[in-house]
Structures are given as structure tokens and as C-alpha cells.
Amino acid sequence: MVTRLLKVKNMLAHKFQSTKITPKGKSMIAACCQRIKDTKPELDLVKVERAASTIANMLLKENLGQLKMTEPEHLGPLIHVVNGHGDFRYAKITGLEYVARLLDGGIDLPTLICTNKYTHPWQIFAYMSMAGISPDSELPNFGRTLRALAISNTTIDIPTKHPNQELGHLLFAAAHLVPDKNMPFILNDRSVTLRELIILAIETHAEQENRRSTVCYDAHLTEGLCAATSLISGVEDLRGESQEFLNRQLFLLDVVATAIYYFRSIREYNLFDAIIKILHMPDDRTLPLMLVSHMLELAAFAELFGYTIQSREIINYVTNAFNQELDYHCEPGFLDFTLTHYRRAITLLKEIELARLAGMPLSAIDLATYTTNFDRPAKPIIDPAETVSKRDSGRTRIIELGGLKIALID
């Protein structure tokens, strides 16, 4: 049977800006999220560990052996593995060694590092920073540290209609490697300082109604702004804009939480298919995970940088639901390298929660804790207290929320 959702479709946006949602839709989402917050959901740390282990084991089984780590077109997937698994170890070789081999593979470095031909500009440095790899780490057999390599590659060439969309990774990396507001760059033949790049990124966000908005670009742009305005002296005056962009984007988790809330009792659909339906996404199960991965990663790093996160309960609720769903729908062919963002996000959220429970400052968190040794695959983690209920089917359900009745018909 195919379950149809009535009346809700027109209230949730085709695009992911809160301004596109009708007042009635916003009211419904607010009421739903308040119900979720009232239950005070806590982050299920066991499910985080299980999901992180599942992603690592599936990546090892399906994808890692197919990755040609000396080919330039495989640079993007390779640094995504670093993003999700740190300075990993595979076939007795570390992630840094694989990156060094690829960078020394005959393609000129500026093309690999500073353009959007194979990756986003400075994406290499951004994901190494997210992985807790020190800027002063030396690339094996390369003779230069990551910081030195970054300083010598500051001519950025982005031949696209909206080049400033590409600044997110660069800002995140620069905040960790060269945190100087006057650091000089050349962007498409124009001399700019790092502070000027930050302002360009803010202007790009502010003009998003006039351009094509994507979850990936916007999330990384905000992520870069949060890092830059927190770690670079002399740009603190720009934190207000960054907080506003952060709040606007994390509203997407409220929308996702609403979708989860409505569909939890309907087990003919898996969670990913349900979110695709309610958010009018293309029929691709990786898209809900891509959306949630980027939003959770953004939320985790923003909190690490001292930004205000207004919806911790919603973050916990969405994370718990997605982690549980990975137990049901982690079939071969489902996971790909984009899920590295999800693993980075949930493992960092776990470390933040552990620090909070221990009364420790977030500055004490070691970003490299989650690093994977693929030569010693993690054993599956079993929660003996977990029970799986039989999925309901074959009836009509009427859900009432905030005065709005929604019919779910089989």
C-alpha cells in the first residue's frame, strides 16, 4: 500500500528557506517542535556509536577499496574520507599519506587546491581542520606543513557565475591555518584580504534570494563564517550576521523534525522516503541524509565556536531518529562518501554532550577522537535494551496538531 499525506504538502516549502513557508505552515512546525522539546529528548550515545561504526564498516566494505587515491578526480572522495574518519589508516597507510601521494601525482598544486575543478577551494585544508589534524603536521615525503602549503597557495580561481558561494571551505580552513584578518588572497585576479573575503561571504548569503540556493553551499558558507568570526581577531563585529544565518539554516532541522514526527507511526515508509515525500525532494534516499548531515555538522561546529544553538532538543531528536533508521536501511549501495559529513557531525555532537555532562569546556574537545583504523574494523555495537516494534499499517490515521487535522490514508 502507498500512504498519502494530505493537507501538509502545500505548507512545507519546495525550497529550504523559512520565508517560503506559509504562516499556517510555520505555526504547525512551531507547535510540533514545541511538543518535541517538551519531551526533552537526550542524545542517545549508544546509537551514535552504532551509527558511526555502521558507516565506517560499510564504507570499508563497499567504497574504500574502489577509491584510486592517486587520481585527481578522486581527491574529493578522499578528503571526504578524512572529513568523516580523520587521519584514518587503511592498508597500513594513513590518510595524510594518501593525500600527499595524490598532491604529488603530477597535477599542479594550485589546480588541486585553489580551484573548483576537483574540489572546492581549500577544501583539503578545511576537512583536515575538521578532523583535528594540526596545521603544523607535515605531509609525508612532501617537506611542507599544511600551514606552509596553504600560505603558498592563496591565488583562488573560481570561474563560476557565483564564485563567492565557494568561500565556505576556504574561510573555515583559513580560520585554523592563517587566522589573520589581513592575510592577502587573490580571488579571480582581485587582491583581497581575509576580512574582505568574510564580508563577501556575508553579502552572498544576504543575496541568496537572487541566486540558486543549495544546502551544501549555504551550510559550508555559514560554517566558514562561524569559524572565521570566532577564531580570527578583528572580525568579531561580524558575528551578528553569522548568528542570523545560522538560525535561519538550522530552522531546516525544525522542518525535518516535523516530518519525522508525522511519519513515525507509518512503517510502510522508511524515514528517508517519508522526508522525501513531505519536503517534495527528488526521489533519492541520499538527499535527506545530505540535508541532515550538513545541518548537524553546522550545528556542532557552530556550538564549538561559541555560537548560540537554540534547538538542542530538536538536534537530539533528529539525530536519534536518523541513527535508528540507519539500523534498518543501511543496505549495500546506500552509503556513499557524502555520509562522511554525517559521521563527523554525530561524533562531534557526542563529544559535546560528554563535555557538557562532565562540566568540561568545549575547548577541551579533541576533534581527532573519532579517527578510524580501517585495518581494524569496529565490531558492531549492540544495545541489549533496544526493542524493535512491529510497524503499523493498513488504516487511516487522523493527527491533530495546533488545531490542524492531517489525514494519513493507506
C-alpha positions as a Markdown table, in Angstrom:
| # | Residue | x | y | z |
|---|---|---|---|---|
| 1 | Met | 0.0 | 0.0 | 0.0 |
| 2 | Val | 1.1 | 3.6 | -0.6 |
| 3 | Thr | 0.4 | 6.1 | 2.1 |
| 4 | Arg | -0.5 | 9.6 | 1.0 |
| 5 | Leu | -0.1 | 12.8 | 3.1 |
| 6 | Leu | -3.0 | 15.2 | 2.7 |
| 7 | Lys | -3.1 | 19.0 | 3.5 |
| 8 | Val | 0.5 | 19.3 | 4.6 |
| 9 | Lys | 2.1 | 19.4 | 1.2 |
| 10 | Asn | 1.3 | 23.0 | 0.4 |
| 11 | Met | 2.5 | 24.3 | 3.7 |
| 12 | Leu | 6.1 | 23.0 | 3.5 |
| 13 | Ala | 8.5 | 24.7 | 1.2 |
| 14 | His | 9.8 | 23.4 | -2.0 |
| 15 | Lys | 12.9 | 25.4 | -1.2 |
| 16 | Phe | 14.6 | 25.4 | 2.1 |
| 17 | Gln | 14.1 | 28.9 | 3.4 |
| 18 | Ser | 11.7 | 29.6 | 6.2 |
| 19 | Thr | 10.5 | 32.7 | 4.2 |
| 20 | Lys | 9.0 | 30.3 | 1.7 |
| 21 | Ile | 6.7 | 28.6 | 4.2 |
| 22 | Thr | 3.2 | 29.9 | 4.8 |
| 23 | Pro | 2.2 | 31.4 | 8.2 |
| 24 | Lys | 0.0 | 28.4 | 8.8 |
| 25 | Gly | 2.9 | 26.1 | 8.0 |
| 26 | Lys | 5.2 | 28.0 | 10.3 |
| 27 | Ser | 2.6 | 27.7 | 13.1 |
| 28 | Met | 2.3 | 24.0 | 12.6 |
| 29 | Ile | 6.0 | 23.5 | 12.6 |
| 30 | Ala | 6.4 | 25.6 | 15.8 |
| 31 | Ala | 3.7 | 23.7 | 17.6 |
| 32 | Cys | 5.2 | 20.3 | 16.6 |
| 33 | Cys | 8.7 | 21.3 | 17.7 |
| 34 | Gln | 7.4 | 22.6 | 21.0 |
| 35 | Arg | 5.8 | 19.2 | 21.6 |
| 36 | Ile | 9.2 | 17.6 | 20.8 |
| 37 | Lys | 11.0 | 20.0 | 23.1 |
| 38 | Asp | 8.5 | 19.3 | 26.0 |
| 39 | Thr | 9.7 | 15.6 | 25.9 |
| 40 | Lys | 13.3 | 16.8 | 26.5 |
| 41 | Pro | 14.9 | 14.2 | 24.2 |
| 42 | Glu | 18.5 | 13.4 | 25.1 |
| 43 | Leu | 21.2 | 12.4 | 22.6 |
| 44 | Asp | 21.4 | 8.5 | 22.5 |
| 45 | Leu | 25.1 | 8.0 | 22.8 |
| 46 | Val | 24.9 | 4.3 | 22.1 |
| 47 | Lys | 23.0 | 4.9 | 18.8 |
| 48 | Val | 25.7 | 7.4 | 17.9 |
| 49 | Glu | 28.4 | 4.8 | 18.4 |
| 50 | Arg | 26.4 | 2.2 | 16.4 |
| 51 | Ala | 25.8 | 4.6 | 13.5 |
| 52 | Ala | 29.4 | 5.7 | 13.4 |
| 53 | Ser | 30.5 | 2.1 | 13.4 |
| 54 | Thr | 28.0 | 1.1 | 10.7 |
| 55 | Ile | 29.1 | 3.9 | 8.4 |
| 56 | Ala | 32.8 | 3.0 | 8.8 |
| 57 | Asn | 32.2 | -0.7 | 8.2 |
| 58 | Met | 30.0 | -0.1 | 5.2 |
| 59 | Leu | 32.5 | 2.4 | 3.7 |
| 60 | Leu | 35.2 | -0.2 | 4.1 |
| 61 | Lys | 33.1 | -2.9 | 2.6 |
| 62 | Glu | 31.8 | -1.1 | -0.4 |
| 63 | Asn | 33.7 | 2.0 | -1.3 |
| 64 | Leu | 37.2 | 2.3 | 0.1 |
| 65 | Gly | 38.8 | -0.4 | -1.9 |
| 66 | Gln | 37.5 | 1.2 | -5.2 |
| 67 | Leu | 39.0 | 4.6 | -4.4 |
| 68 | Lys | 42.0 | 5.3 | -6.6 |
| 69 | Met | 43.9 | 7.5 | -4.2 |
| 70 | Thr | 46.4 | 8.7 | -6.8 |
| 71 | Glu | 43.9 | 10.0 | -9.3 |
| 72 | Pro | 42.9 | 13.8 | -9.2 |
| 73 | Glu | 39.2 | 13.1 | -9.8 |
| 74 | His | 39.3 | 11.0 | -6.6 |
| 75 | Leu | 40.6 | 13.9 | -4.5 |
| 76 | Gly | 37.0 | 14.9 | -3.5 |
| 77 | Pro | 36.1 | 11.5 | -2.2 |
| 78 | Leu | 39.5 | 11.1 | -0.5 |
| 79 | Ile | 39.2 | 14.3 | 1.5 |
| 80 | His | 35.6 | 13.4 | 2.4 |
| 81 | Val | 37.0 | 10.2 | 4.0 |
| 82 | Val | 39.3 | 12.5 | 6.0 |
| 83 | Asn | 36.3 | 14.6 | 7.0 |
| 84 | Gly | 34.4 | 11.6 | 8.2 |
| 85 | His | 37.2 | 9.4 | 9.6 |
| 86 | Gly | 40.1 | 11.7 | 10.4 |
| 87 | Asp | 43.7 | 10.8 | 9.7 |
| 88 | Phe | 42.5 | 7.3 | 9.0 |
| 89 | Arg | 44.6 | 4.2 | 8.5 |
| 90 | Tyr | 43.9 | 1.8 | 5.6 |
| 91 | Ala | 46.2 | -0.8 | 4.2 |
| 92 | Lys | 48.9 | 0.4 | 6.7 |
| 93 | Ile | 48.9 | 3.9 | 5.2 |
| 94 | Thr | 47.5 | 7.0 | 6.8 |
| 95 | Gly | 45.1 | 9.5 | 5.4 |
| 96 | Leu | 47.7 | 12.2 | 5.2 |
| 97 | Glu | 50.0 | 9.8 | 3.3 |
| 98 | Tyr | 47.2 | 9.2 | 0.7 |
| 99 | Val | 46.6 | 12.9 | 0.4 |
| 100 | Ala | 50.3 | 13.6 | -0.1 |
| 101 | Arg | 50.6 | 10.9 | -2.8 |
| 102 | Leu | 47.7 | 12.5 | -4.7 |
| 103 | Leu | 49.0 | 16.0 | -4.4 |
| 104 | Asp | 52.4 | 14.8 | -5.7 |
| 105 | Gly | 50.8 | 12.9 | -8.6 |
| 106 | Gly | 51.7 | 15.2 | -11.5 |
| 107 | Ile | 48.8 | 17.7 | -11.4 |
| 108 | Asp | 49.9 | 21.2 | -10.4 |
| 109 | Leu | 49.0 | 22.1 | -6.8 |
| 110 | Pro | 47.1 | 25.3 | -7.5 |
| 111 | Thr | 44.7 | 23.4 | -9.7 |
| 112 | Leu | 44.1 | 20.8 | -7.0 |
| 113 | Ile | 43.9 | 23.2 | -4.0 |
| 114 | Cys | 42.8 | 26.6 | -5.2 |
| 115 | Thr | 40.2 | 25.9 | -7.9 |
| 116 | Asn | 36.8 | 24.2 | -8.1 |
| 117 | Lys | 37.9 | 21.8 | -10.8 |
| 118 | Tyr | 38.4 | 18.8 | -8.5 |
| 119 | Thr | 37.2 | 20.1 | -5.1 |
| 120 | His | 36.1 | 23.4 | -3.5 |
| 121 | Pro | 39.0 | 25.8 | -3.0 |
| 122 | Trp | 40.9 | 24.9 | 0.2 |
| 123 | Gln | 38.5 | 22.0 | 0.9 |
| 124 | Ile | 41.5 | 19.9 | 1.6 |
| 125 | Phe | 42.6 | 22.1 | 4.5 |
| 126 | Ala | 39.0 | 22.6 | 5.8 |
| 127 | Tyr | 38.4 | 18.9 | 6.2 |
| 128 | Met | 41.8 | 18.3 | 7.7 |
| 129 | Ser | 40.9 | 21.0 | 10.2 |
| 130 | Met | 37.6 | 19.4 | 10.9 |
| 131 | Ala | 39.4 | 16.1 | 11.5 |
| 132 | Gly | 41.6 | 17.7 | 14.2 |
| 133 | Ile | 44.8 | 17.4 | 12.1 |
| 134 | Ser | 47.3 | 20.0 | 13.3 |
| 135 | Pro | 48.1 | 22.8 | 10.8 |
| 136 | Asp | 51.7 | 22.1 | 11.6 |
| 137 | Ser | 51.5 | 18.5 | 10.5 |
| 138 | Glu | 53.9 | 17.8 | 7.7 |
| 139 | Leu | 52.7 | 15.9 | 4.7 |
| 140 | Pro | 54.7 | 12.7 | 4.5 |
| 141 | Asn | 57.5 | 12.9 | 1.9 |
| 142 | Phe | 56.3 | 16.4 | 0.9 |
| 143 | Gly | 58.6 | 18.6 | 3.0 |
| 144 | Arg | 55.9 | 21.1 | 4.0 |
| 145 | Thr | 53.4 | 21.6 | 6.7 |
| 146 | Leu | 49.7 | 22.1 | 6.0 |
| 147 | Arg | 50.0 | 25.7 | 7.1 |
| 148 | Ala | 53.0 | 26.3 | 4.8 |
| 149 | Leu | 51.2 | 24.7 | 1.9 |
| 150 | Ala | 48.2 | 26.9 | 2.5 |
| 151 | Ile | 50.2 | 30.1 | 2.7 |
| 152 | Ser | 51.9 | 29.3 | -0.7 |
| 153 | Asn | 48.5 | 28.7 | -2.4 |
| 154 | Thr | 46.4 | 31.8 | -1.9 |
| 155 | Thr | 45.6 | 32.6 | -5.5 |
| 156 | Ile | 42.0 | 31.4 | -5.8 |
| 157 | Asp | 40.4 | 30.8 | -9.3 |
| 158 | Ile | 36.7 | 30.1 | -9.3 |
| 159 | Pro | 35.3 | 30.5 | -12.9 |
| 160 | Thr | 31.6 | 30.3 | -11.9 |
| 161 | Lys | 28.6 | 32.7 | -12.1 |
| 162 | His | 28.5 | 33.0 | -8.3 |
| 163 | Pro | 32.2 | 32.4 | -7.2 |
| 164 | Asn | 31.6 | 33.7 | -3.7 |
| 165 | Gln | 29.4 | 30.7 | -2.9 |
| 166 | Glu | 32.6 | 28.7 | -2.9 |
| 167 | Leu | 34.2 | 30.6 | 0.0 |
| 168 | Gly | 32.9 | 28.5 | 2.8 |
| 169 | His | 35.6 | 25.8 | 2.9 |
| 170 | Leu | 38.3 | 28.5 | 2.4 |
| 171 | Leu | 37.1 | 30.6 | 5.4 |
| 172 | Phe | 36.8 | 27.5 | 7.7 |
| 173 | Ala | 40.4 | 26.5 | 6.7 |
| 174 | Ala | 41.8 | 30.0 | 6.9 |
| 175 | Ala | 40.4 | 30.4 | 10.4 |
| 176 | His | 42.5 | 27.4 | 11.5 |
| 177 | Leu | 45.6 | 27.8 | 9.4 |
| 178 | Val | 46.1 | 31.5 | 8.8 |
| 179 | Pro | 43.9 | 33.4 | 11.3 |
| 180 | Asp | 45.0 | 36.9 | 10.3 |
| 181 | Lys | 42.3 | 39.3 | 9.0 |
| 182 | Asn | 44.9 | 41.0 | 6.8 |
| 183 | Met | 46.0 | 37.8 | 5.2 |
| 184 | Pro | 46.3 | 38.6 | 1.5 |
| 185 | Phe | 44.5 | 36.5 | -1.2 |
| 186 | Ile | 43.8 | 36.9 | -4.9 |
| 187 | Leu | 40.3 | 36.0 | -5.8 |
| 188 | Asn | 39.7 | 35.8 | -9.6 |
| 189 | Asp | 42.5 | 38.3 | -10.2 |
| 190 | Arg | 41.3 | 40.6 | -7.5 |
| 191 | Ser | 43.5 | 41.3 | -4.5 |
| 192 | Val | 41.5 | 40.9 | -1.2 |
| 193 | Thr | 42.2 | 40.4 | 2.5 |
| 194 | Leu | 40.8 | 37.6 | 4.6 |
| 195 | Arg | 38.4 | 40.1 | 6.2 |
| 196 | Glu | 37.2 | 41.2 | 2.8 |
| 197 | Leu | 36.5 | 37.6 | 1.9 |
| 198 | Ile | 34.4 | 37.2 | 5.1 |
| 199 | Ile | 32.4 | 40.3 | 4.0 |
| 200 | Leu | 31.9 | 38.9 | 0.5 |
| 201 | Ala | 30.6 | 35.7 | 2.1 |
| 202 | Ile | 28.1 | 37.6 | 4.2 |
| 203 | Glu | 26.9 | 39.6 | 1.2 |
| 204 | Thr | 26.5 | 36.3 | -0.8 |
| 205 | His | 24.3 | 34.9 | 2.0 |
| 206 | Ala | 22.3 | 38.2 | 2.1 |
| 207 | Glu | 21.6 | 38.0 | -1.6 |
| 208 | Gln | 20.5 | 34.4 | -1.6 |
| 209 | Glu | 17.0 | 35.2 | -2.8 |
| 210 | Asn | 18.6 | 36.3 | -6.1 |
| 211 | Arg | 20.6 | 33.2 | -6.7 |
| 212 | Arg | 20.2 | 29.4 | -6.6 |
| 213 | Ser | 20.3 | 28.3 | -3.0 |
| 214 | Thr | 21.7 | 24.9 | -2.2 |
| 215 | Val | 22.0 | 23.1 | 1.1 |
| 216 | Cys | 25.7 | 22.3 | 0.6 |
| 217 | Tyr | 26.9 | 25.7 | -0.5 |
| 218 | Asp | 24.9 | 27.6 | 2.2 |
| 219 | Ala | 25.8 | 25.2 | 5.0 |
| 220 | His | 29.5 | 25.4 | 4.3 |
| 221 | Leu | 29.3 | 29.2 | 3.8 |
| 222 | Thr | 27.8 | 29.6 | 7.3 |
| 223 | Glu | 30.2 | 27.1 | 8.8 |
| 224 | Gly | 33.1 | 29.1 | 7.4 |
| 225 | Leu | 31.7 | 32.3 | 8.7 |
| 226 | Cys | 31.2 | 30.9 | 12.2 |
| 227 | Ala | 34.8 | 29.6 | 12.2 |
| 228 | Ala | 36.2 | 32.9 | 10.9 |
| 229 | Thr | 34.3 | 35.2 | 13.1 |
| 230 | Ser | 35.2 | 33.1 | 16.2 |
| 231 | Leu | 38.9 | 32.3 | 15.6 |
| 232 | Ile | 40.2 | 35.4 | 13.7 |
| 233 | Ser | 40.9 | 38.5 | 15.8 |
| 234 | Gly | 39.4 | 41.8 | 14.4 |
| 235 | Val | 36.3 | 40.4 | 12.8 |
| 236 | Glu | 34.2 | 39.9 | 15.9 |
| 237 | Asp | 31.9 | 42.7 | 14.7 |
| 238 | Leu | 30.6 | 40.3 | 12.0 |
| 239 | Arg | 29.3 | 37.6 | 14.4 |
| 240 | Gly | 25.8 | 39.0 | 14.5 |
| 241 | Glu | 25.3 | 38.3 | 10.8 |
| 242 | Ser | 26.7 | 34.9 | 11.2 |
| 243 | Gln | 24.4 | 34.1 | 14.0 |
| 244 | Glu | 21.4 | 35.2 | 11.9 |
| 245 | Phe | 22.4 | 33.0 | 9.0 |
| 246 | Leu | 23.0 | 30.1 | 11.4 |
| 247 | Asn | 19.5 | 30.5 | 13.0 |
| 248 | Arg | 17.9 | 30.6 | 9.5 |
| 249 | Gln | 19.6 | 27.5 | 8.3 |
| 250 | Leu | 19.1 | 25.4 | 11.4 |
| 251 | Phe | 15.3 | 26.1 | 11.0 |
| 252 | Leu | 15.6 | 23.3 | 8.4 |
| 253 | Leu | 16.0 | 20.8 | 11.3 |
| 254 | Asp | 12.7 | 22.0 | 12.7 |
| 255 | Val | 11.1 | 21.2 | 9.3 |
| 256 | Val | 12.8 | 17.8 | 9.3 |
| 257 | Ala | 11.7 | 17.1 | 12.9 |
| 258 | Thr | 8.1 | 17.9 | 11.9 |
| 259 | Ala | 8.3 | 15.4 | 9.0 |
| 260 | Ile | 9.7 | 12.7 | 11.4 |
| 261 | Tyr | 7.0 | 13.5 | 14.0 |
| 262 | Tyr | 4.2 | 12.9 | 11.5 |
| 263 | Phe | 5.6 | 9.8 | 9.9 |
| 264 | Arg | 6.9 | 7.9 | 12.9 |
| 265 | Ser | 3.9 | 5.7 | 13.2 |
| 266 | Ile | 3.8 | 4.8 | 9.5 |
| 267 | Arg | 6.2 | 2.0 | 8.9 |
| 268 | Glu | 5.4 | 1.2 | 5.2 |
| 269 | Tyr | 7.7 | 4.1 | 4.5 |
| 270 | Asn | 11.2 | 4.3 | 5.8 |
| 271 | Leu | 12.2 | 7.6 | 7.3 |
| 272 | Phe | 14.2 | 8.8 | 4.3 |
| 273 | Asp | 11.3 | 8.1 | 1.9 |
| 274 | Ala | 8.9 | 9.9 | 4.2 |
| 275 | Ile | 11.0 | 13.0 | 4.3 |
| 276 | Ile | 11.4 | 13.0 | 0.6 |
| 277 | Lys | 7.6 | 13.0 | 0.3 |
| 278 | Ile | 6.8 | 15.7 | 2.8 |
| 279 | Leu | 9.6 | 18.0 | 1.6 |
| 280 | His | 9.0 | 17.4 | -2.1 |
| 281 | Met | 12.5 | 16.2 | -2.7 |
| 282 | Pro | 13.6 | 14.2 | -5.8 |
| 283 | Asp | 13.3 | 10.5 | -5.3 |
| 284 | Asp | 16.8 | 9.9 | -3.9 |
| 285 | Arg | 17.3 | 8.5 | -0.5 |
| 286 | Thr | 20.7 | 10.1 | -0.1 |
| 287 | Leu | 19.1 | 13.6 | -0.2 |
| 288 | Pro | 17.5 | 13.6 | 3.3 |
| 289 | Leu | 20.8 | 12.4 | 4.7 |
| 290 | Met | 22.8 | 15.0 | 2.8 |
| 291 | Leu | 20.5 | 17.7 | 4.2 |
| 292 | Val | 20.6 | 16.5 | 7.8 |
| 293 | Ser | 24.3 | 15.7 | 7.6 |
| 294 | His | 25.2 | 19.3 | 6.7 |
| 295 | Met | 22.8 | 20.8 | 9.2 |
| 296 | Leu | 24.0 | 18.7 | 12.1 |
| 297 | Glu | 27.7 | 19.3 | 11.2 |
| 298 | Leu | 27.0 | 23.1 | 11.0 |
| 299 | Ala | 25.2 | 23.0 | 14.4 |
| 300 | Ala | 28.0 | 21.0 | 16.1 |
| 301 | Phe | 30.9 | 23.2 | 14.9 |
| 302 | Ala | 28.9 | 26.4 | 15.5 |
| 303 | Glu | 28.4 | 25.4 | 19.1 |
| 304 | Leu | 32.1 | 24.5 | 19.3 |
| 305 | Phe | 32.9 | 28.1 | 18.2 |
| 306 | Gly | 30.7 | 29.6 | 20.9 |
| 307 | Tyr | 27.5 | 30.3 | 18.8 |
| 308 | Thr | 24.1 | 30.1 | 20.4 |
| 309 | Ile | 22.2 | 26.9 | 19.4 |
| 310 | Gln | 18.5 | 27.4 | 20.0 |
| 311 | Ser | 17.2 | 23.9 | 19.4 |
| 312 | Arg | 19.4 | 21.3 | 21.2 |
| 313 | Glu | 16.3 | 19.1 | 21.7 |
| 314 | Ile | 15.5 | 19.2 | 18.0 |
| 315 | Ile | 19.0 | 18.3 | 17.2 |
| 316 | Asn | 18.9 | 15.3 | 19.6 |
| 317 | Tyr | 15.5 | 14.2 | 18.2 |
| 318 | Val | 16.6 | 14.3 | 14.6 |
| 319 | Thr | 19.9 | 12.7 | 15.3 |
| 320 | Asn | 18.4 | 9.8 | 17.3 |
| 321 | Ala | 15.8 | 9.2 | 14.6 |
| 322 | Phe | 18.3 | 9.1 | 11.8 |
| 323 | Asn | 20.7 | 6.9 | 13.8 |
| 324 | Gln | 18.0 | 4.4 | 14.4 |
| 325 | Glu | 16.9 | 4.4 | 10.8 |
| 326 | Leu | 20.5 | 3.6 | 9.7 |
| 327 | Asp | 20.0 | 0.2 | 11.5 |
| 328 | Tyr | 17.0 | -0.5 | 9.2 |
| 329 | His | 18.2 | 0.9 | 5.9 |
| 330 | Cys | 21.9 | 0.5 | 5.6 |
| 331 | Glu | 21.7 | -1.9 | 2.7 |
| 332 | Pro | 24.5 | -2.2 | 0.1 |
| 333 | Gly | 24.7 | 0.6 | -2.3 |
| 334 | Phe | 23.0 | 3.1 | 0.0 |
| 335 | Leu | 26.0 | 4.7 | 1.7 |
| 336 | Asp | 28.5 | 6.8 | -0.2 |
| 337 | Phe | 31.2 | 9.3 | 0.6 |
| 338 | Thr | 28.8 | 12.1 | 1.3 |
| 339 | Leu | 27.9 | 10.3 | 4.6 |
| 340 | Thr | 31.2 | 11.3 | 6.0 |
| 341 | His | 29.6 | 14.6 | 6.9 |
| 342 | Tyr | 27.1 | 12.7 | 9.0 |
| 343 | Arg | 29.7 | 10.7 | 10.8 |
| 344 | Arg | 31.7 | 13.8 | 11.6 |
| 345 | Ala | 28.6 | 15.6 | 12.8 |
| 346 | Ile | 27.3 | 12.9 | 15.2 |
| 347 | Thr | 30.7 | 12.0 | 16.7 |
| 348 | Leu | 31.3 | 15.7 | 17.4 |
| 349 | Leu | 27.8 | 16.1 | 18.9 |
| 350 | Lys | 28.7 | 13.1 | 21.1 |
| 351 | Glu | 31.9 | 14.8 | 22.3 |
| 352 | Ile | 30.0 | 18.0 | 23.0 |
| 353 | Glu | 27.4 | 16.1 | 25.1 |
| 354 | Leu | 30.1 | 14.2 | 27.0 |
| 355 | Ala | 31.9 | 17.5 | 27.7 |
| 356 | Arg | 28.7 | 19.1 | 28.9 |
| 357 | Leu | 27.9 | 16.2 | 31.2 |
| 358 | Ala | 31.4 | 16.3 | 32.6 |
| 359 | Gly | 31.3 | 20.0 | 33.1 |
| 360 | Met | 34.3 | 20.5 | 30.8 |
| 361 | Pro | 34.8 | 23.4 | 28.5 |
| 362 | Leu | 34.2 | 22.7 | 24.8 |
| 363 | Ser | 37.7 | 23.9 | 24.1 |
| 364 | Ala | 38.9 | 20.6 | 25.7 |
| 365 | Ile | 37.4 | 18.5 | 23.0 |
| 366 | Asp | 39.8 | 16.6 | 20.8 |
| 367 | Leu | 38.5 | 16.6 | 17.2 |
| 368 | Ala | 40.6 | 13.6 | 16.3 |
| 369 | Thr | 38.9 | 11.3 | 18.8 |
| 370 | Tyr | 36.7 | 9.7 | 16.1 |
| 371 | Thr | 39.6 | 8.7 | 13.8 |
| 372 | Thr | 39.1 | 5.3 | 12.1 |
| 373 | Asn | 41.5 | 2.5 | 11.7 |
| 374 | Phe | 40.1 | 0.6 | 8.7 |
| 375 | Asp | 42.8 | -2.1 | 9.2 |
| 376 | Arg | 40.9 | -3.0 | 12.4 |
| 377 | Pro | 37.2 | -2.7 | 11.7 |
| 378 | Ala | 35.0 | -1.8 | 14.6 |
| 379 | Lys | 32.8 | -4.6 | 15.9 |
| 380 | Pro | 29.0 | -4.0 | 15.7 |
| 381 | Ile | 27.7 | -2.3 | 18.8 |
| 382 | Ile | 24.5 | -3.9 | 20.2 |
| 383 | Asp | 22.2 | -2.2 | 22.6 |
| 384 | Pro | 20.6 | -5.0 | 24.6 |
| 385 | Ala | 17.8 | -2.7 | 25.8 |
| 386 | Glu | 16.6 | -1.9 | 22.3 |
| 387 | Thr | 13.4 | -3.5 | 21.0 |
| 388 | Val | 12.0 | -3.1 | 17.6 |
| 389 | Ser | 8.3 | -2.7 | 17.4 |
| 390 | Lys | 6.2 | -4.1 | 14.6 |
| 391 | Arg | 5.4 | -1.5 | 12.0 |
| 392 | Asp | 1.8 | -0.3 | 11.8 |
| 393 | Ser | -0.1 | -0.5 | 8.5 |
| 394 | Gly | -3.5 | -0.7 | 6.9 |
| 395 | Arg | -5.5 | 2.0 | 8.5 |
| 396 | Thr | -6.4 | 5.7 | 8.3 |
| 397 | Arg | -4.9 | 8.0 | 11.0 |
| 398 | Ile | -6.0 | 11.5 | 11.8 |
| 399 | Ile | -3.3 | 13.6 | 13.5 |
| 400 | Glu | -4.3 | 16.9 | 15.1 |
| 401 | Leu | -1.7 | 19.4 | 15.9 |
| 402 | Gly | -2.2 | 23.1 | 16.7 |
| 403 | Gly | -5.8 | 22.9 | 15.5 |
| 404 | Leu | -4.7 | 21.4 | 12.2 |
| 405 | Lys | -6.0 | 18.0 | 11.3 |
| 406 | Ile | -3.9 | 15.8 | 9.0 |
| 407 | Ala | -5.2 | 12.6 | 7.4 |
| 408 | Leu | -2.8 | 9.8 | 6.7 |
| 409 | Ile | -4.6 | 7.4 | 4.4 |
| 410 | Asp | -3.4 | 3.9 | 3.4 |
